[in-house]
């Protein structure tokens, strides 16, 4: 059996992060403002990296976009 811990947005937490969340809940307090800002910044950077990884780059991608825009690109590639 594998236990996964997730935050309120559904992101997977490490074991350390999950323990901190449980500790905050148990003791009735939360992370300070600087830690919250740092975590938001990390999440924003990870999401930006994921968005950039999905984009196609390079000459071949530019050629495909140009050909598909002009209607000369045959989608049935071999």
C-alpha positions as CSV (number, residue, x, y, z in Angstrom):
1,X,0.0,0.0,0.0
2,X,1.3,3.4,-0.9
3,X,0.2,6.6,0.9
4,X,0.1,9.8,-1.0
5,X,-0.3,13.2,0.6
6,X,-1.7,16.1,-1.4
7,X,-2.3,19.7,-0.6
8,X,-5.6,21.6,-1.0
9,X,-4.9,22.2,-4.7
10,X,-4.2,18.5,-5.4
11,X,-0.4,18.7,-5.7
12,X,1.6,15.8,-4.4
13,X,3.5,16.6,-1.2
14,X,6.8,15.1,-0.1
15,X,6.9,13.3,3.2
16,X,8.4,16.3,4.9
17,X,5.8,18.8,3.5
18,X,3.0,16.5,4.5
19,X,4.4,16.2,8.1
20,X,4.6,20.1,8.3
21,X,1.0,20.4,7.1
22,X,-0.2,17.9,9.8
23,X,1.9,19.7,12.4
24,X,0.4,23.1,11.5
25,X,-3.1,21.6,11.7
26,X,-2.5,19.8,15.0
27,X,-0.9,22.8,16.7
28,X,-3.4,25.3,15.3
29,X,-1.1,27.6,13.4
30,X,0.4,27.9,10.0
31,X,3.5,28.9,8.1
32,X,4.6,32.5,8.4
33,X,4.2,35.1,5.6
34,X,7.7,34.6,4.1
35,X,7.4,30.8,3.9
36,X,4.0,31.2,2.2
37,X,5.4,33.6,-0.3
38,X,8.4,31.3,-1.0
39,X,6.0,28.3,-1.5
40,X,3.8,30.4,-3.9
41,X,6.9,31.4,-5.9
42,X,8.1,27.8,-6.1
43,X,4.6,26.6,-7.3
44,X,4.4,29.4,-9.9
45,X,7.9,28.5,-11.2
46,X,7.0,24.8,-11.4
47,X,3.8,25.6,-13.3
48,X,5.7,27.9,-15.7
49,X,8.2,25.2,-16.4
50,X,5.5,22.6,-17.1
51,X,3.8,25.0,-19.5
52,X,7.0,25.7,-21.3
53,X,7.8,22.0,-21.6
54,X,4.6,21.4,-23.4
55,X,5.4,23.9,-26.1
56,X,7.2,22.9,-29.3
57,X,10.4,24.8,-30.1
58,X,12.8,24.9,-33.0
59,X,12.8,25.1,-36.7
60,X,10.7,22.0,-37.3
61,X,8.0,23.3,-35.0
62,X,8.0,26.7,-36.8
63,X,7.8,25.0,-40.2
64,X,4.8,22.9,-39.0
65,X,3.0,25.9,-37.7
66,X,3.6,27.9,-40.9
67,X,2.5,25.0,-43.1
68,X,-0.6,24.3,-41.1
69,X,-1.5,28.0,-41.0
70,X,-1.3,28.2,-44.8
71,X,-3.2,25.0,-45.3
72,X,-0.4,23.3,-47.2
73,X,0.5,21.0,-44.3
74,X,-0.7,17.4,-44.7
75,X,-1.7,16.1,-41.3
76,X,-1.4,12.5,-42.4
77,X,2.3,12.2,-41.9
78,X,4.1,8.9,-42.3
